[in-house]
Amino acid sequence: MTWVLLRGLTRETRHWGAFPAVLAQALPGARVIALDLPGNGVLHAMRSPTTIEAVAAHCRDELRRRGVASPVHLLAMSMGAMVATAWAAAASQEIAAAVLVNTSMRPFSPFTQRLRPANYAALWRLALTRASELDRERLVLALTSRATARDDHPLLQDWVAYRRTGPVSPANALRQLWAAARFRAPSASPFARVLLLGSVADTLVDVRCTQQLARRWSCDARLHPWAGHDLPLDDAAWVAQQVRDWR
C-alpha cells in the first residue's frame, strides 16, 4: 500500500514536518511518499502550471518516473486536494482511495467561505509588501495553525530555511493561485472511496466547505474541534488515527 501526500499553495514536502512518519507508524507496512508540486520545494525553479489538471498530470508522471505502481492512496490538503480530485477525474483507476483535508472547491462553496474575508488584508500585505522572510512565515503560521502560532516557535526558523533553500517565486505563487481559483470539481465524487477531514477552528477556510462537499459527494466527513487549517501540523496523531480507522 502506497500513500502519496500532496500539500497546498506554495508549500512543499518539508512543511509536512513529522506527519509522514506519524502516518507510516499508524499504517504498518505502508509506503509514504510526499511529492512537491511544480514550482515548490525541490521543483521551485520549475514554472508552475496555471491549471490544476496540469499539476495532477505532473504528479502522475512523477510517480511513473519513480516506478511507483498504481493504484495508490492519496492524502492531500487544501490546493493539494484539488490536485487529487483532478487526478481522480482523469485516471480514477490509479487511485484506490483518498483523504482530503481542509479543502474547498467550486462550485460547492462561495468565495467568502473558500477564503475567509477576515484574512484578505493580511494576504494582501503578504503579496504586496517587502516583509522579511521571518515576518512572512510568521504570518503564514498565524493563518494556518492554532497549536504553534507563537512568535518564538522554533518551527518558524525551519520554515524560513525552507523559504531560503526552496524559494517560491512571486510569479509561481500567482500561477498556483490562479489555477486554484479556476478549478471546478466534478458534481459527483471521482474517487472510489474518499474521506474528508475538516477543522472546525480553521480561520483560513470555512469548515462549511468540507461539510458541503461531503453532502454533495455523499461521503464521510470527520471534523477536528480545535485545529487550524494545517490540520496535519496541529494534530498529526488525530489525522493518522482517522486514516487508520477509515481505511
Backbone as CSV, one residue per row, in Angstrom:
resi,resn,N_x,N_y,N_z,CA_x,CA_y,CA_z,C_x,C_y,C_z
1,MET,0.842,-1.195,0.000,0.000,0.000,0.000,0.881,1.251,0.000
2,THR,0.674,2.108,-0.978,1.433,3.353,-1.081,0.515,4.539,-0.845
3,TRP,0.937,5.426,0.061,0.222,6.673,0.318,1.050,7.825,-0.232
4,VAL,0.424,8.651,-1.056,1.076,9.809,-1.656,0.502,11.065,-1.012
5,LEU,1.381,11.934,-0.508,0.973,13.153,0.182,1.150,14.360,-0.727
6,LEU,0.122,15.200,-0.794,0.146,16.412,-1.617,-0.236,17.604,-0.758
7,ARG,0.623,18.631,-0.746,0.331,19.836,0.035,-0.289,20.917,-0.835
8,GLY,-0.449,22.101,-0.239,-1.200,23.154,-0.891,-0.359,24.273,-1.473
9,LEU,-0.984,25.413,-1.607,-0.444,26.582,-2.273,0.917,26.995,-1.701
10,THR,1.943,26.992,-2.528,3.329,27.431,-2.252,4.032,26.631,-1.165
11,ARG,3.419,25.592,-0.640,4.060,24.789,0.402,4.755,23.580,-0.219
12,GLU,5.682,22.984,0.502,6.487,21.887,-0.037,6.501,20.700,0.914
13,THR,7.194,19.650,0.512,7.159,18.408,1.290,7.697,18.596,2.701
14,ARG,8.681,19.464,2.879,9.248,19.654,4.215,8.247,20.252,5.188
15,HIS,7.226,20.926,4.672,6.214,21.505,5.546,5.307,20.441,6.178
16,TRP,5.406,19.198,5.733,4.662,18.133,6.405,5.223,17.870,7.797
17,GLY,6.479,18.240,8.036,7.075,18.009,9.345,7.127,16.537,9.688
18,ALA,6.645,16.193,10.877,6.692,14.808,11.364,5.543,13.957,10.838
19,PHE,4.597,14.559,10.129,3.399,13.818,9.764,3.658,12.555,8.948
20,PRO,4.524,12.557,7.921,4.738,11.308,7.173,5.169,10.145,8.059
21,ALA,6.041,10.419,9.022,6.482,9.355,9.937,5.337,8.906,10.836
22,VAL,4.509,9.845,11.295,3.365,9.504,12.143,2.374,8.637,11.365
23,LEU,2.121,8.992,10.106,1.197,8.215,9.278,1.753,6.818,9.020
24,ALA,3.041,6.735,8.700,3.655,5.428,8.444,3.583,4.532,9.670
25,GLN,3.749,5.107,10.844,3.668,4.326,12.078,2.249,3.819,12.309
26,ALA,1.257,4.612,11.916,-0.142,4.219,12.098,-0.581,3.174,11.084
27,LEU,0.150,3.090,9.959,-0.203,2.156,8.889,0.968,1.214,8.638
28,PRO,1.179,0.233,9.497,2.335,-0.666,9.352,2.386,-1.307,7.970
29,GLY,3.563,-1.251,7.364,3.749,-1.825,6.042,3.472,-0.875,4.899
30,ALA,2.873,0.283,5.198,2.564,1.239,4.139,3.804,2.020,3.736
31,ARG,3.867,2.383,2.478,4.917,3.254,1.953,4.332,4.650,1.834
32,VAL,4.998,5.637,2.414,4.512,7.021,2.394,5.465,7.867,1.565
33,ILE,4.934,8.516,0.516,5.716,9.349,-0.391,5.100,10.742,-0.414
34,ALA,5.906,11.762,-0.203,5.443,13.146,-0.312,5.984,13.743,-1.607
35,LEU,5.107,14.329,-2.401,5.502,14.923,-3.676,5.465,16.446,-3.588
36,ASP,6.474,17.091,-4.163,6.420,18.536,-4.359,5.632,18.839,-5.624
37,LEU,4.821,19.880,-5.581,4.120,20.347,-6.772,5.054,21.245,-7.574
38,PRO,4.882,21.326,-8.888,5.760,22.157,-9.717,5.803,23.605,-9.239
39,GLY,7.016,24.114,-9.027,7.206,25.475,-8.541,7.483,25.550,-7.063
40,ASN,7.384,24.410,-6.358,7.583,24.376,-4.909,8.700,23.409,-4.541
41,GLY,9.342,23.660,-3.400,10.329,22.727,-2.870,11.480,22.472,-3.820
42,VAL,11.781,21.205,-4.050,12.886,20.861,-4.950,12.571,21.252,-6.385
43,LEU,11.318,21.555,-6.668,10.899,21.963,-8.013,10.662,23.472,-8.090
44,HIS,11.288,24.242,-7.178,10.983,25.681,-7.127,11.419,26.428,-8.380
45,ALA,12.388,25.881,-9.110,12.833,26.543,-10.336,11.922,26.249,-11.526
46,MET,11.007,25.311,-11.354,10.083,24.941,-12.435,8.923,25.933,-12.492
47,ARG,8.437,26.165,-13.667,7.292,27.057,-13.855,6.015,26.335,-13.416
48,SER,5.281,26.920,-12.499,4.033,26.312,-12.036,2.981,26.363,-13.144
49,PRO,2.271,25.264,-13.369,1.173,25.298,-14.350,0.062,26.233,-13.886
50,THR,-0.740,26.653,-14.828,-1.853,27.545,-14.495,-3.181,26.804,-14.435
51,THR,-3.131,25.470,-14.497,-4.341,24.669,-14.287,-4.022,23.550,-13.306
52,ILE,-5.003,23.211,-12.496,-4.853,22.112,-11.550,-4.683,20.792,-12.297
53,GLU,-5.341,20.667,-13.435,-5.231,19.442,-14.223,-3.794,19.190,-14.663
54,ALA,-3.073,20.258,-15.026,-1.676,20.104,-15.434,-0.795,19.714,-14.247
55,VAL,-1.112,20.232,-13.069,-0.369,19.845,-11.864,-0.585,18.356,-11.590
56,ALA,-1.819,17.899,-11.716,-2.116,16.485,-11.496,-1.377,15.616,-12.497
57,ALA,-1.312,16.054,-13.739,-0.593,15.286,-14.761,0.883,15.170,-14.407
58,HIS,1.464,16.251,-13.877,2.867,16.199,-13.449,3.048,15.166,-12.341
59,CYS,2.152,15.137,-11.367,2.268,14.181,-10.263,2.163,12.749,-10.763
60,ARG,1.277,12.508,-11.687,1.148,11.171,-12.266,2.430,10.770,-12.972
61,ASP,2.999,11.697,-13.737,4.255,11.419,-14.440,5.393,11.151,-13.459
62,GLU,5.409,11.890,-12.356,6.480,11.720,-11.377,6.418,10.335,-10.732
63,LEU,5.230,9.862,-10.429,5.121,8.515,-9.865,5.577,7.467,-10.866
64,ARG,5.215,7.638,-12.120,5.673,6.695,-13.147,7.192,6.731,-13.265
65,ARG,7.769,7.937,-13.193,9.223,8.063,-13.284,9.905,7.337,-12.138
66,ARG,9.272,7.360,-10.975,9.834,6.690,-9.801,9.543,5.196,-9.771
67,GLY,8.753,4.728,-10.706,8.416,3.324,-10.745,7.413,2.899,-9.702
68,VAL,6.567,3.837,-9.242,5.554,3.533,-8.236,4.313,2.986,-8.936
69,ALA,3.927,1.774,-8.567,2.791,1.129,-9.203,1.476,1.681,-8.666
70,SER,0.496,1.771,-9.510,-0.852,2.170,-9.101,-1.718,0.914,-8.952
71,PRO,-2.817,1.007,-8.218,-3.369,2.240,-7.642,-2.684,2.622,-6.332
72,VAL,-2.697,3.925,-6.057,-2.125,4.458,-4.829,-3.235,5.097,-4.002
73,HIS,-2.925,5.358,-2.746,-3.810,6.123,-1.866,-3.271,7.550,-1.795
74,LEU,-4.167,8.524,-1.791,-3.766,9.924,-1.717,-4.223,10.534,-0.396
75,LEU,-3.356,11.343,0.206,-3.751,12.219,1.304,-3.301,13.613,0.909
76,ALA,-4.275,14.494,0.745,-3.971,15.805,0.174,-4.721,16.884,0.924
77,MET,-4.067,18.032,1.121,-4.719,19.114,1.844,-4.777,20.389,1.022
78,SER,-5.841,21.133,1.242,-6.022,22.435,0.631,-5.949,22.332,-0.892
79,MET,-5.059,23.100,-1.548,-4.960,23.024,-3.004,-4.536,21.638,-3.466
80,GLY,-3.755,20.939,-2.646,-3.374,19.582,-2.992,-4.572,18.673,-3.177
81,ALA,-5.656,18.936,-2.426,-6.874,18.145,-2.580,-7.529,18.399,-3.934
82,MET,-7.390,19.607,-4.450,-7.873,19.880,-5.809,-7.080,19.049,-6.818
83,VAL,-5.755,18.976,-6.602,-4.905,18.177,-7.488,-5.333,16.713,-7.439
84,ALA,-5.599,16.212,-6.233,-6.051,14.829,-6.084,-7.366,14.601,-6.825
85,THR,-8.270,15.577,-6.748,-9.566,15.457,-7.412,-9.405,15.445,-8.925
86,ALA,-8.551,16.322,-9.448,-8.298,16.345,-10.888,-7.647,15.039,-11.337
87,TRP,-6.764,14.518,-10.522,-6.101,13.239,-10.806,-7.140,12.129,-10.929
88,ALA,-8.042,12.052,-9.946,-9.072,11.014,-9.973,-10.010,11.187,-11.160
89,ALA,-10.316,12.426,-11.499,-11.206,12.676,-12.635,-10.569,12.227,-13.943
90,ALA,-9.243,12.334,-14.031,-8.535,11.964,-15.257,-8.210,10.481,-15.328
91,ALA,-7.944,9.857,-14.160,-7.494,8.466,-14.144,-7.894,7.816,-12.825
92,SER,-9.170,7.563,-12.658,-9.664,7.033,-11.382,-9.063,5.677,-11.056
93,GLN,-8.662,4.925,-12.078,-8.099,3.596,-11.840,-6.741,3.653,-11.150
94,GLU,-6.107,4.841,-11.125,-4.805,4.981,-10.489,-4.900,5.258,-8.996
95,ILE,-6.118,5.464,-8.489,-6.301,5.854,-7.084,-7.243,4.873,-6.401
96,ALA,-6.739,4.228,-5.358,-7.567,3.288,-4.602,-8.516,4.024,-3.663
97,ALA,-8.026,5.090,-3.029,-8.826,5.860,-2.076,-8.103,7.171,-1.814
98,ALA,-8.825,8.133,-1.235,-8.230,9.441,-0.962,-8.780,10.025,0.325
99,VAL,-7.922,10.759,1.013,-8.311,11.542,2.180,-7.998,12.996,1.856
100,LEU,-9.012,13.851,1.881,-8.865,15.254,1.532,-9.037,16.103,2.787
101,VAL,-8.080,17.002,3.024,-8.024,17.746,4.285,-8.244,19.241,4.035
102,ASN,-9.229,19.813,4.715,-9.479,21.265,4.698,-9.402,21.853,3.292
103,THR,-10.190,21.273,2.413,-10.212,21.788,1.054,-11.509,22.556,0.799
104,SER,-11.524,23.256,-0.313,-12.726,23.981,-0.742,-12.690,24.057,-2.255
105,MET,-13.804,23.839,-2.875,-13.819,23.768,-4.335,-15.067,24.405,-4.912
106,ARG,-14.881,25.062,-6.050,-16.023,25.439,-6.849,-16.617,24.142,-7.413
107,PRO,-17.933,24.097,-7.627,-18.938,25.147,-7.428,-19.679,25.002,-6.104
108,PHE,-19.128,24.267,-5.157,-19.885,23.876,-3.973,-19.951,24.955,-2.898
109,SER,-18.948,25.843,-2.851,-18.895,26.837,-1.780,-18.580,28.212,-2.358
110,PRO,-19.154,29.278,-1.781,-18.868,30.632,-2.260,-17.448,31.059,-1.885
111,PHE,-16.938,32.051,-2.587,-15.565,32.507,-2.381,-15.328,32.964,-0.949
112,THR,-16.323,33.572,-0.328,-16.152,34.086,1.033,-16.016,32.970,2.068
113,GLN,-16.428,31.755,1.721,-16.176,30.604,2.588,-14.863,29.927,2.220
114,ARG,-14.533,29.938,0.948,-13.297,29.286,0.496,-12.074,30.053,0.993
115,LEU,-12.229,31.341,1.199,-11.175,32.168,1.798,-11.871,33.211,2.658
116,ARG,-11.758,33.047,3.961,-12.500,33.908,4.889,-12.109,35.383,4.717
117,PRO,-13.081,36.285,4.656,-12.802,37.706,4.427,-11.879,38.340,5.457
118,ALA,-11.870,37.840,6.674,-11.014,38.415,7.711,-9.535,38.322,7.362
119,ASN,-9.198,37.460,6.388,-7.796,37.270,6.020,-7.368,38.103,4.809
120,TYR,-8.291,38.776,4.168,-7.961,39.460,2.922,-6.842,40.490,3.108
121,ALA,-6.941,41.294,4.157,-5.943,42.355,4.368,-4.562,41.762,4.616
122,ALA,-4.488,40.718,5.435,-3.203,40.094,5.739,-2.583,39.486,4.492
123,LEU,-3.392,38.822,3.673,-2.873,38.212,2.454,-2.450,39.280,1.444
124,TRP,-3.169,40.376,1.430,-2.802,41.481,0.544,-1.444,42.049,0.931
125,ARG,-1.222,42.230,2.229,0.078,42.710,2.700,1.183,41.707,2.368
126,LEU,0.870,40.434,2.513,1.847,39.391,2.222,2.259,39.424,0.756
127,ALA,1.309,39.707,-0.110,1.589,39.697,-1.546,2.310,40.956,-2.017
128,LEU,2.008,42.095,-1.405,2.472,43.361,-1.970,3.602,44.038,-1.205
129,THR,3.819,43.677,0.043,4.852,44.356,0.813,6.149,43.565,0.805
130,ARG,7.228,44.224,1.145,8.533,43.575,1.199,8.857,43.175,2.628
131,ALA,8.031,42.337,3.161,8.239,41.861,4.528,9.430,40.919,4.565
132,SER,10.043,40.802,5.729,11.171,39.889,5.876,10.684,38.445,5.759
133,GLU,11.626,37.542,5.511,11.270,36.132,5.418,10.632,35.651,6.715
134,LEU,11.184,36.111,7.841,10.637,35.706,9.132,9.214,36.222,9.310
135,ASP,8.967,37.477,8.943,7.629,38.043,9.091,6.622,37.328,8.190
136,ARG,7.062,36.951,7.000,6.171,36.233,6.090,5.778,34.868,6.660
137,GLU,6.754,34.137,7.148,6.455,32.818,7.689,5.667,32.922,8.987
138,ARG,5.918,33.965,9.764,5.138,34.177,10.985,3.662,34.396,10.641
139,LEU,3.397,35.152,9.578,2.019,35.395,9.170,1.369,34.115,8.665
140,VAL,2.096,33.332,7.866,1.546,32.070,7.367,1.214,31.143,8.529
141,LEU,2.100,31.074,9.503,1.865,30.224,10.667,0.622,30.688,11.435
142,ALA,0.484,31.992,11.595,-0.674,32.532,12.307,-1.978,32.237,11.566
143,LEU,-1.932,32.224,10.236,-3.124,31.974,9.435,-3.517,30.503,9.406
144,THR,-2.545,29.606,9.586,-2.805,28.194,9.331,-2.764,27.296,10.550
145,SER,-2.247,27.772,11.677,-2.093,26.896,12.838,-2.739,27.498,14.077
146,ARG,-3.336,26.618,14.887,-3.869,27.032,16.177,-3.024,26.485,17.324
147,ALA,-2.038,25.648,17.007,-1.247,25.000,18.046,0.163,25.556,18.163
148,THR,0.686,26.110,17.070,2.093,26.510,17.050,2.298,27.978,16.713
149,ALA,1.231,28.749,16.650,1.330,30.142,16.199,1.859,31.042,17.312
150,ARG,3.150,30.875,17.632,3.825,31.754,18.582,5.008,32.411,17.867
151,ASP,5.257,33.661,18.208,6.339,34.392,17.550,7.699,33.756,17.779
152,ASP,7.842,33.017,18.884,9.138,32.421,19.196,9.176,30.923,18.900
153,HIS,8.176,30.409,18.196,8.135,28.970,17.957,9.300,28.548,17.064
154,PRO,10.028,27.485,17.439,11.189,27.063,16.644,10.833,26.653,15.225
155,LEU,9.592,26.293,14.974,9.170,25.923,13.632,9.382,27.063,12.644
156,LEU,9.263,28.293,13.125,9.442,29.443,12.241,10.819,29.454,11.587
157,GLN,11.849,29.148,12.340,13.193,29.147,11.775,13.340,28.052,10.716
158,ASP,12.679,26.924,10.926,12.697,25.870,9.911,12.035,26.360,8.631
159,TRP,10.893,27.019,8.779,10.176,27.487,7.601,10.947,28.571,6.860
160,VAL,11.634,29.433,7.602,12.479,30.440,6.957,13.580,29.754,6.156
161,ALA,14.159,28.704,6.707,15.199,27.957,5.985,14.633,27.320,4.726
162,TYR,13.408,26.799,4.788,12.792,26.231,3.589,12.599,27.302,2.528
163,ARG,12.184,28.488,2.963,11.962,29.584,2.008,13.272,29.979,1.331
164,ARG,14.362,29.938,2.083,15.646,30.347,1.515,16.219,29.315,0.554
165,THR,16.030,28.031,0.871,16.613,26.978,0.037,15.673,26.504,-1.066
166,GLY,14.398,26.791,-0.931,13.430,26.424,-1.960,12.445,27.542,-2.203
167,PRO,12.937,28.711,-2.592,12.055,29.880,-2.699,11.021,29.743,-3.825
168,VAL,9.772,30.037,-3.495,8.710,30.062,-4.495,8.636,31.476,-5.047
169,SER,8.801,31.609,-6.341,8.804,32.944,-6.947,7.414,33.556,-6.873
170,PRO,7.324,34.904,-6.819,6.001,35.535,-6.840,5.177,35.125,-8.062
171,ALA,5.839,34.954,-9.203,5.111,34.549,-10.413,4.522,33.159,-10.252
172,ASN,5.282,32.242,-9.666,4.756,30.895,-9.454,3.632,30.892,-8.424
173,ALA,3.750,31.719,-7.391,2.680,31.812,-6.403,1.381,32.288,-7.060
174,LEU,1.490,33.262,-7.959,0.309,33.765,-8.662,-0.265,32.708,-9.605
175,ARG,0.602,31.957,-10.270,0.114,30.895,-11.157,-0.648,29.835,-10.367
176,GLN,-0.126,29.470,-9.213,-0.807,28.477,-8.383,-2.147,29.008,-7.886
177,LEU,-2.158,30.261,-7.474,-3.402,30.872,-7.011,-4.430,30.924,-8.138
178,TRP,-3.978,31.266,-9.327,-4.858,31.341,-10.488,-5.418,29.961,-10.829
179,ALA,-4.572,28.947,-10.757,-5.022,27.579,-11.031,-6.071,27.145,-10.024
180,ALA,-5.819,27.421,-8.747,-6.763,27.017,-7.699,-8.088,27.767,-7.825
181,ALA,-8.013,29.054,-8.147,-9.225,29.869,-8.242,-10.125,29.407,-9.380
182,ARG,-9.514,28.882,-10.449,-10.298,28.493,-11.621,-10.778,27.052,-11.583
183,PHE,-10.203,26.234,-10.698,-10.538,24.818,-10.717,-11.999,24.596,-10.338
184,ARG,-12.632,23.701,-11.058,-14.029,23.364,-10.808,-14.126,21.854,-10.639
185,ALA,-14.583,21.422,-9.486,-14.670,19.997,-9.187,-15.886,19.377,-9.875
186,PRO,-15.814,18.076,-10.169,-16.992,17.406,-10.744,-18.133,17.348,-9.750
187,SER,-19.348,17.289,-10.255,-20.527,17.303,-9.382,-20.632,16.044,-8.530
188,ALA,-20.134,14.921,-9.043,-20.097,13.670,-8.292,-18.653,13.315,-7.977
189,SER,-18.452,12.619,-6.883,-17.096,12.262,-6.483,-16.420,11.392,-7.540
190,PRO,-15.186,11.731,-7.938,-14.464,10.904,-8.902,-13.689,9.761,-8.240
191,PHE,-13.761,9.674,-6.898,-12.998,8.680,-6.156,-13.840,7.429,-5.892
192,ALA,-13.182,6.278,-5.889,-13.858,5.045,-5.487,-14.221,5.117,-4.014
193,ARG,-13.308,5.651,-3.203,-13.535,5.873,-1.777,-12.870,7.188,-1.405
194,VAL,-13.553,8.005,-0.606,-12.965,9.275,-0.200,-13.459,9.654,1.198
195,LEU,-12.538,10.162,2.004,-12.835,10.668,3.338,-12.432,12.129,3.388
196,LEU,-13.286,12.965,3.950,-12.981,14.380,4.124,-12.678,14.655,5.593
197,LEU,-11.592,15.406,5.842,-11.254,15.853,7.186,-11.292,17.376,7.210
198,GLY,-11.908,17.939,8.217,-12.005,19.390,8.320,-11.741,19.869,9.732
199,SER,-11.331,21.121,9.837,-11.052,21.742,11.138,-12.138,22.767,11.449
200,VAL,-12.856,22.546,12.527,-13.912,23.477,12.926,-13.335,24.867,13.177
201,ALA,-12.111,24.937,13.715,-11.498,26.217,14.078,-10.603,26.776,12.976
202,ASP,-10.715,26.254,11.759,-9.939,26.774,10.632,-10.336,28.224,10.380
203,THR,-9.375,29.151,10.532,-9.677,30.567,10.324,-9.350,31.025,8.906
204,LEU,-8.825,30.128,8.081,-8.500,30.472,6.703,-9.604,30.035,5.745
205,VAL,-10.040,28.784,5.877,-11.106,28.221,5.042,-12.245,27.768,5.957
206,ASP,-13.447,28.184,5.649,-14.606,27.846,6.469,-14.864,26.344,6.423
207,VAL,-15.070,25.736,7.588,-15.305,24.292,7.657,-16.581,23.901,6.912
208,ARG,-17.458,24.851,6.654,-18.665,24.542,5.885,-18.335,24.073,4.475
209,CYS,-17.144,24.420,3.973,-16.727,23.928,2.662,-16.583,22.411,2.685
210,THR,-15.999,21.883,3.744,-15.873,20.436,3.902,-17.245,19.792,4.055
211,GLN,-18.089,20.393,4.866,-19.416,19.820,5.111,-20.271,19.820,3.840
212,GLN,-20.181,20.902,3.081,-20.961,20.979,1.843,-20.460,19.970,0.820
213,LEU,-19.143,19.817,0.715,-18.585,18.852,-0.224,-19.018,17.437,0.161
214,ALA,-19.022,17.141,1.452,-19.456,15.816,1.908,-20.912,15.555,1.526
215,ARG,-21.743,16.577,1.645,-23.150,16.408,1.275,-23.292,16.179,-0.224
216,ARG,-22.581,16.957,-1.021,-22.723,16.854,-2.464,-22.139,15.553,-2.997
217,TRP,-21.071,15.086,-2.383,-20.434,13.847,-2.841,-20.930,12.617,-2.080
218,SER,-21.804,12.815,-1.106,-22.348,11.710,-0.307,-21.224,10.859,0.285
219,CYS,-20.274,11.526,0.945,-19.150,10.821,1.549,-19.002,11.235,3.016
220,ASP,-18.156,10.519,3.721,-17.966,10.743,5.147,-17.076,11.957,5.385
221,ALA,-17.399,12.740,6.404,-16.567,13.867,6.825,-16.382,13.800,8.333
222,ARG,-15.145,13.972,8.773,-14.830,13.970,10.197,-14.185,15.304,10.546
223,LEU,-14.645,15.896,11.645,-14.245,17.255,11.978,-13.429,17.290,13.260
224,HIS,-12.350,18.061,13.215,-11.488,18.261,14.383,-11.951,19.520,15.109
225,PRO,-12.037,19.488,16.441,-12.663,20.601,17.157,-11.828,21.857,17.311
226,TRP,-10.477,21.770,17.300,-9.700,22.973,17.639,-8.547,23.281,16.675
227,ALA,-8.167,22.376,15.803,-7.011,22.601,14.934,-7.289,23.693,13.902
228,GLY,-6.197,24.247,13.373,-6.300,25.240,12.322,-6.290,24.605,10.941
229,HIS,-6.029,25.436,9.930,-6.061,24.967,8.541,-5.051,23.853,8.304
230,ASP,-3.866,23.981,8.890,-2.838,22.951,8.719,-3.071,21.859,9.758
231,LEU,-4.098,21.085,9.530,-4.506,20.048,10.471,-3.409,19.007,10.731
232,PRO,-2.676,18.532,9.709,-1.597,17.569,9.998,-0.481,18.155,10.856
233,LEU,-0.295,19.459,10.806,0.692,20.103,11.672,0.169,20.186,13.098
234,ASP,-1.070,20.618,13.257,-1.627,20.844,14.589,-1.909,19.544,15.348
235,ASP,-2.346,18.507,14.637,-2.669,17.248,15.323,-2.441,16.075,14.372
236,ALA,-1.169,15.775,14.147,-0.797,14.694,13.228,-1.363,13.357,13.677
237,ALA,-1.352,13.107,14.980,-1.821,11.822,15.503,-3.305,11.627,15.210
238,TRP,-4.099,12.698,15.330,-5.535,12.604,15.068,-5.783,12.263,13.608
239,VAL,-5.070,12.941,12.693,-5.243,12.663,11.264,-4.883,11.216,10.962
240,ALA,-3.745,10.767,11.477,-3.311,9.390,11.236,-4.324,8.386,11.772
241,GLN,-4.907,8.677,12.930,-5.899,7.772,13.504,-7.150,7.706,12.637
242,GLN,-7.588,8.856,12.114,-8.767,8.853,11.232,-8.508,8.013,9.991
243,VAL,-7.324,8.155,9.423,-6.973,7.379,8.230,-6.938,5.892,8.564
244,ARG,-6.294,5.536,9.667,-6.178,4.133,10.072,-7.557,3.526,10.315
245,ASP,-8.423,4.251,11.013,-9.753,3.710,11.327,-10.622,3.585,10.085
246,TRP,-10.443,4.499,9.140,-11.294,4.533,7.951,-10.885,3.530,6.893
247,ARG,-9.602,3.328,6.711,-9.114,2.525,5.585,-9.591,1.069,5.676
